[in-house]
Amino acid sequence: MAEFTHPEVIVSTDWVNEHRNDPGIKLIEIDVDTQAYDAGHVPGAIGFNWQTQLQNQVRRDIINKQEFEELLGSCGVSRDDTVILFGDNNNWFAAYGFWLFKIYGHDDVRLMDGGRQKWLDEDDKELVVEKPSVTQGEYVASEPDNSLRALLPEVLNASAAGSHHLVDVRSPDEYSGKVIAPPGMSETAQRGGHIPGATSIPWLTAVAEDGSFKTADELRSIYIDEKGIGSAKRTIAYCRIGERSSHTWFVLKYLLGFEDVKNYDGSWTEYGNLIAAPIEK
Amino acid sequence: MKTTEAQPIIDRKKKVFESIFEMLPSEDNPSPLVRINRMNDSSGFPLFAKLEWMNPFGSVKDRAAWEMLRELEEKGEISSERGLVEPTSGNTGFSLAMMARTRGYSMRAVVPNKIPLEKKILLKIAGAELDVINDELCPVPGLGDGSINLAKTRAKAERHRYVLPNQYENENNVAAHLKTTGPEIWRQTDGRVTHVFLSLGTCGTVSGVSRYLREKNPDIKIIAVQPTEGHDVPGLRNISQLPATKLFDPSLIDEILEIDFEVAYTRALELCQKEGLSAGPSCGLIFEGARRIVEADKEGLGVMIFPDSIFKYTANMAKHLPFLSENTTPPQ
């Protein structure tokens, strides 16, 4: 059985349980449901709120370098730490966090495979409500690596030129335009459909029954053999607000080893609101 | 003394009870069966509604709640320091909270935001603390349900404070219906029941009733009625949502009818206005399923398990039947 291209970026729940008290290990939980961390979390884990801590609160953007440094410094995370990220909904926002850590150049960041759900379902894993005490420090980030991020002009050009694989990871109903967003979502768009030329590969295609990632062979068979997404061509993944696409970005870049793959975090809530942008249904 | 004075008049036959718990349903004290008259003109296939809102805490969930709570008491797993945490769309939570608080235990209910406001307020009136969680973002089979996960988290992180009955996995949910609902139906119909119509939520009712009645008569048809996907009928699950419950056993069901969930609301209104039954939306859906089978099968004796009444659903009714909101304020 083939291995992931970068097996070092995945750790199991058992590994985390064994190593969570090791020096230099920092556990960070990032959930869609922002109540989940407070109700109970892995002992020693810090909780990040994706809505208030990972995004600029004024303009629509990721936090900038200084904000990222302040956030990690305030949690006592240093540049040399091994950061283990995990969360609910099969690591959607944990993957978004992973993408952010890589944008700011953190070397050793990993995802706990299966995320919060797997930990919760395993009887030998403990949960606590006490938050860990942290010693504040100084974190120095790199300048943002924009090669991991697609902004609108690049997406428009890629679609027009057919130069990239565009991977739409939303549900089939969002892709087809039958719905603009999953029911009840406040972030939405004026129009439904997808970016012309995009291939529909819902994010959950990458996930096994227990919430962990499928094997390298299975992923290769789905993305490369069935869907024809080859690593020879540049790739951009998008969804609705950029978190599910982070999950697929992670799969393509780290598990399958695609060299040039970007996350379009503006995603459909940006694209589907544009005047005169081409849309396919 | 109060007890001595009250003692002589306690008589269950006269419906004078020592406590509310004596009113819980059983083979000797069944919830009523009421025949459908104007909405079913088939003389060969009468339909009877089993009015579960006549249970003391207002719904079919009294049965599972009582069975689950009694087991925790018997095992010594609940106390004044260690109360309940339970994922619920409202009815189980209300029954559990009323029972638990009356017996001196705390109760925390984890509910999805989409349940009607009436149910949230009722839970608080019953003395439950509430966790309200965001509704499913993008439902994924196998991912688990948000309410169940949060309740499990609390029970795991604070074992000293919470015990989780978990109606979605607790076999006592099935046992309750094996012990009560099944025998009640058999006795009330003198064993003549041919079809049972019910809805699917935790699947405790269908599993317990089916196991009991099929033992008595393997030919009895168990018909489950489910709303179409995207529904907002509280307490019910579409087939795509059923992996959230471990009590679902398809071998115990003869047929699953999928019915447009909007029909739940129009049929509930008709049941109120034509039959005098204050039936909630899930009853409306079940009735529609039964009506279709009556048309197809022509002969039989059907029992519909009507889970709860309309009173908690006025807001849902007004949302789906907007004319109900007309003329509710003075003319301008």
Interface residues (C-beta under 8 A of the other chain):
Chain A: V32 D33 Q35 A36 A39 G40 H41 D88 N89 N90 R116 Q117 L120 D121 E126 L127 V128 V129 S171 P182 P183 G184 M185 L204 V207 E209 D210 G211 R244
Chain B: K114 D131 I133 N134 D135 E136 L137 C138 V140 G142 L143 G144 G146 N149 L150 K152 T153 R154 K156 A157 E158 G230
